[in-house]
Amino acid sequence: MNSMTLIHEAGITYRQLDYWTRAGLLDGPRDIGTGNARDWTTGQVSKARVMGTLVRAGIGPRLAAELTDRFLADGYAQLAPGLWITREMPALAGGERS
């Protein structure tokens, strides 16, 4: 996937993507040079999407990167005591989902 499609799908800006890559928060494509298009892998796209969601929720990029790594590896991550992100929505009282 190219960078423009990635930023659109992840809901982030090119500036965010560039910063995250330069800061080592998101592994970018390895075989690039000046003026060459970046081709992002499925794993990199998944991480950018989750990071984008967490950053929009007010979490800083560095913490968002750490939480995203845990979330993608384990399927869940604890944001704070009693506050988790998971792949599956847990059943609410009475078995209903919102």
C-alpha positions in Angstrom: 0.0 0.0 0.0 1.3 3.4 -0.8 1.7 6.2 1.8 -1.3 8.3 0.6 -3.6 5.3 0.8 -2.2 4.4 4.3 -2.8 7.9 5.7 -6.3 8.0 4.4 -7.2 4.5 5.8 -5.5 5.2 9.1 -7.0 8.6 9.5 -3.6 10.3 10.1 -1.6 13.0 8.3 1.5 12.6 6.2 3.3 14.6 8.9 2.3 12.1 11.6 3.4 9.2 9.4 6.7 10.8 8.7 7.3 11.6 12.4 6.4 8.2 13.6 8.7 6.6 11.1 11.6 8.9 11.8 11.1 8.5 15.6 11.1 4.7 15.3 7.5 4.4 16.5 6.4 2.8 13.2 8.8 0.7 11.1 8.8 2.1 7.6 9.7 0.4 4.4 13.4 -0.4 4.3 14.1 -0.2 0.6 13.5 3.5 0.0 15.5 6.4 -1.2 14.9 10.0 -1.8 12.0 10.5 -4.1 10.9 6.8 -4.1 7.4 5.8 -3.1 7.0 3.8 0.1 5.2 0.5 0.0 3.8 -0.4 3.4 3.2 -4.0 4.5 -0.1 -5.2 6.0 1.5 -5.3 9.5 2.7 -1.7 9.2 -0.7 -0.6 8.0 -2.4 -2.3 10.9 -0.1 -0.6 13.4 -0.7 2.8 11.8 -4.5 2.3 12.0 -4.4 1.4 15.7 -1.9 4.1 16.6 -4.1 6.6 14.7 -7.1 5.6 16.7 -5.2 5.9 20.0 -3.7 9.3 19.2 -7.1 10.6 18.2 -8.3 9.5 21.6 -5.7 11.6 23.2 -2.9 9.1 23.8 0.6 10.4 23.0 2.4 8.8 20.0 5.1 6.9 22.0 2.6 5.3 24.4 0.3 4.6 21.5 3.1 2.7 19.7 3.8 0.6 22.9 0.1 -0.1 23.4 -0.4 -1.0 19.7 2.5 -3.5 19.8 0.9 -5.2 22.8 -2.6 -5.1 21.3 -1.4 -6.6 17.9 0.6 -9.3 19.7 -1.9 -10.3 22.4 -5.3 -9.0 21.2 -5.6 -6.7 24.2 -3.7 -3.9 26.0 -4.4 -2.1 29.3 -4.6 1.6 28.9 -5.1 2.3 32.6 -6.4 0.4 35.6 -9.8 -0.9 34.5 -9.5 0.4 31.0 -8.6 -2.0 28.2 -8.6 -2.2 24.4 -9.5 -5.6 23.0 -10.3 -7.2 19.7 -13.6 -8.5 20.9 -16.3 -6.4 22.6 -17.0 -8.0 26.0 -20.6 -8.9 26.8 -22.3 -6.4 28.9 -24.6 -7.2 31.9 -27.5 -9.2 30.6 -25.5 -10.4 27.6 -26.3 -7.3 25.5 -23.8 -5.5 23.3 -23.9 -1.8 22.6 
